[in-house]
Structures are given as C-alpha cells and as structure tokens.
Amino acid sequence: MNLLKDLYENRRLILKLSKNDFKTRYAGSYLGIIWAFVQPIVTILVYWFVFQKALKVGSTKTTSGIDIPYVLWLTTGLVPWFFFSEALNNGTNALIEYNYLVKKVVFNISVLPVIKLLSALLVHVFFVVFTLILFSCYGYFPDLYVLQVVYYSFALFVLCLAVTYATCSVVIFFRDLTQIISIVLQVGMWATPILWNLSTTVPENWQWIFKANPVYYIVKGYRDALIDKQWFWQDWRLTLYFWAVTLLIYWVATVIFKRLRPHFADVL
C-alpha cells in the first residue's frame, strides 16, 4: 500500500516525467516520436502479408463462431502485446536508466517504473484508435462493448506495473535478466496465443495451460470487446483468476522492491 500512496502523492511529477521521457527517447532523430509508431505498424503489415497474402489466411473463426478478417483478429491481439512488451522492456531498465535519480536520497525512486509505463501507454492509446479506425474501414463500427478496452487497458497496466517492480529491482543485481526477458517475450507472443487461434487449434482439455498466462486474459478481452461482443463479467472465473494472479505478483514484487531498495545506489 505504501507504493500506491507514493504514486498518488507524486502523480504530478510522474505525469511530467512521463511526457519528458516520451519526448527525449527519440530526441536527435529526424523523425522524432514517429519512430514510436513505425515499428509496430511495420510488424502488423509483415504478419498481415505473410498470413493473409502469402499463406492465404483470409479469415479466422472466433470463440463465438464469428468469421472475422484475419487482419482485424491479428491486430486486436498485437496491440495489447505491443504495450506489454514495451512496458516490460522499458520498465525493467527504468532504475538503470535513471540511476542518477536513484542515487539521490531525497528522490522517491518508486515512481520511476511508472514513468516508463505511462510513456508506453501514450503509444498504446494511438494504436487503440488505429485499431478502431481499421475496424470501421471493414464495416465493424464501435459500440458499447468497445468501452471495455478501457478496463482491459487498465488491467494490462496494473499487470505490467506489478511485473516491472520485480524485474527493475532484480536486473540491477542480475543484468542478464534483460536478455532473459527478451527471450521470454519472443516465446510469449506465440504462447499467449496471438498469431493463432487457441479454440480451434488446441484440444479443450489442454487449453488451460495457455489460459494460465495472465496476458491471455487481456488479449482475449480485447477480442471480446471488439469482435465477440462479450462483457468481461461473463467469463467471471477467468477474471477472478487474472486479478488474483496479478495481485499476487504485485505483492511479491513490492516485497522484492522494498528489500532490495537500500542497496540500489551502492550497486549502481
């Protein structure tokens, strides 16, 4: 609870530093912040070309039995994954990047991971709007179910916050964690699943293995809101499981952060 209190008390500072972090990340390049959007768009285009044009995957059937253009189904899964990936990578290195602030006794370093997450959230908002426009181009216009994207974005933010509080603490003492996270993210995108359909590929008896991944709940939620038109409380068991796991991760992460915090400045 102390961390939440610190975040609330320093909310103005967090917002200011987040905007500054977003601007300075691409300072010196000709295109500036445009680079924040180029790579995800290129990734979507590459997967779209490979699966829909080269492999002739024109559409996919959702859990509700709805046939949807593959590009829409793919984009809906990639957008939350882009945020998770960027937030985890940048949040993990937050204390290392801002080591000059960690060494200041008067500065509350608990806000640093949040700065990275909010910076990534700005890009995420853009891609949510991009997704809604893409759906509209295919004739799928926003309705009340789309409002759930706000809920799932919040859930994703909390999950990322919980994980990064642990990883940003450990990486200071174990720098190889950065490389491990990169590998986990590469495997995780296929295991979530994002590029393939769980309901039509894996036998029902084995699907729980993939559903145990909390990011699956988020990706499924985005697709429920934009494609399957289902409310998050309809799958209340998965919702309870997600929040139970997320709060457990948050509790473990805060314990790790508090115990390692006194040694941060010495190692950095």
N, C-alpha and C positions, 0 to 999 in steps of 0.2 A: 504493500500500500504506500510505502514511502516513495517509491519510484513514481507512482501515479500522482502523488502530491507534488513531487518535484516537477513533473511535466506540466501540471496545471499552473503552478506558480511561475514557471518560466515560459509560458505559452507565447508571449510576445517575442521574446528572444528567439525561441525556436522558429517561429514564422519568418523572422528577419534573416536568421542564419540560413534557413532552407532556401529562401529566394536567392540569397547571395551564393550559396553552394551551387544552385542550378545554373546561375549566370557564369560563374567563374570556371565551371567544369569544362566549358568549351571556349574559354577566352583565348584569343590568339589565333583561332582558326577562321578562315574566310567565311564559312557558312554558319559559324556560331552554334546556337542551340538547335539549328535544323538537324545537326548530326544525331541528336537525341531521338529523332523520329525516323531517320533514314534507315538504320539497321533493322528495326522491327518490321518496317514496311517491306524492305527487300526480302527479309526472311519469309514473310507471308506470301509474297509473289513467287518465291522459289518453290515453296511447298505446294502452292496452288498450281504452278506449271507442271511440277513433277507428278502430282497425284491426279489432277483433273485433266491435264492435256496429254502428258506422256503415258500415264497408266490408265487413262480413261475412266477415272472415278468421278462420274458426273454428279452423283448424289449419294447420300447415306441415309439409313433409316435410324431414327432416334429411338430412345427407350419407349416412347409413346406410340411408335409405329408411324411416325411422320417422315415422309421423304423430303429432305432439305438439300439444296445445293451444297456440295462439299465445301466450297469456299466459305460459305457462311458458317457451317458447322466447325470448320477448321479455325477460322478467325475468332470465333467465340471462345474456343479453348486456348488459343495462343495469347490473347490479350491479358487474361489474369496471370498466365505463366510468365509473360514478359515482366510484369510488375514483381512477381515473386522472385524471379531470377536476379533482376537488377537490385531490388531491395536487399536481398541476401548478400550479394557480392559487395555492394557498396556499404551496407550496414556493418558487415563483418570487419571491414577495414576502416571504420569511422574513427576509432581511437588512435590508430596508427597514423592516419592522415592528419588528424588534428592533435598530434602529440604535443605541440606547443601549448595547447589549452589544457591538456591532461596534466602537464607539469605545473600549472598554476593552481595554487592552493585554494584560491577564492572562487574558482570556476566550477560549476556543477556539471561534471562530465556525463552524468546520466542522460543529458539531453542530446548528446552527440549522435547516437544511433537513430534517434527520431528525426534528426535533421536530414539524414540520408534517405530515410523512408518517405518523408514529405516531398523531398526533391524528386524521387521516383514517382510519387503519386501525381505530380503535375503532368508527367508524360502519360501516365495511365489514364487520366481524365481525357486527354486528347484522343487516345485510342478507343475509349468507350464511345466517344462522339463519332469517331471514324467508323466504328462498327455499326452504330445506329444508322448512319448515312448509307453504308453499304447494304444493310438490310432493306432500307427504304428503296434503294435502286432495284432490288429484286422483288419489290412489292410487299415486303413484310414491314409494316409500319408500327411504330411504338404504341404500346397500350399500357394499362395499369401494371401488368406483370413486370414491365421494364423497370419500374421503381425499385424492384428487389436488387437491382445491380448496385444500388447504394448500400444496401445491407451486406451483400456479399463482398463489396469492396472494403467495407469496414471490417468484416470478419477476416479478410485476407490481410489487412493492415495489422490487426491485432496478432495474427499468427506470425507474420514477419517480425513484428516487434519482439514477440516472445523468443523467437529463434535467434535473432541477431543480438539480443542482450547476452545470450550464452556464447555465441560464436565470436563476438567482438572482444569478449573477455579472454577467451582461451587462445585466440590467434596471437595475442601479444607474447605468449609464452611458447606457443607451438605454431610457428609460421607456416608449416606445411599444411595447416588446415585450409588455407586458401586454395591450394591445389586439390585437396580432397573435395572441397565444396564444388569446384568446377566439374569434377568427375561425377559427383552425385547429381548435379543439375543436368548433365548430359544424359545420364541414365534415367533420371526422374521424369524428363519430358516424355519418354516412351512408356514409363511405368505408371504414369498418372491415371489414365492414358489421355493423350491429346490428339495424336495423329490417327488413332484407330479407335474403333467403337467397342467398348467393353461388353455391352449387352449382346452383340452379335458375334463376338469372337471367342470369348472365354465361357466355359460351362458355368452355370449358375452356382454350383457348389464351390467353385474356386474364385468367384468374383470378390469375396470378402477380403482376399489378400490385397487386392488393388484398392478397395474401398477403405482399407485401414490407413491409407495415406491421406492426411487431412487436406492436402491440396486437391484431392479428387472431389471433395465436397464443394470446394469453391468452383472448380471447372464445371462440375455438374450443375451447380447453382446458376452460373451464367447461362448455361444452355437451357435450364428450366425456365429462366426468366425471359429469354429471347426466342426460344424455339418451342419447347414443350409446353409452355404456359402453365406452370405449376407453382404453387406457393411453397415457401421454404418449410412451413409447418406441416405440409402433407407428408413429408418424409422426416417425421419428428425424431425417429431413432437415430438417423444419421446426423441430424442437427445436434442432438444431445451429445452424441459421441464426439463430434467435432469440437464443441465448446469444452467438453471435459478434457480432451487431449490438449487443446490449446491452453487452457488454464493450468494444466499440469506442467506443460512446457514452460509457461510463464513463471510459475512458482520455482521450478528448478533453476531457470535462468537467473532470476533475481537473487537466489541464494549464491549461485556461482559468481555473479557480478559483485555482490557485496563482500564476499570472502576474498576475491582477488583484487578488488579495487585499491586497497592500501599499497599494493606492490606495482601498480601500473607505471607510476612515474619512475620508479627505480629501474625497471626493465627497459622502458622507452628511452 
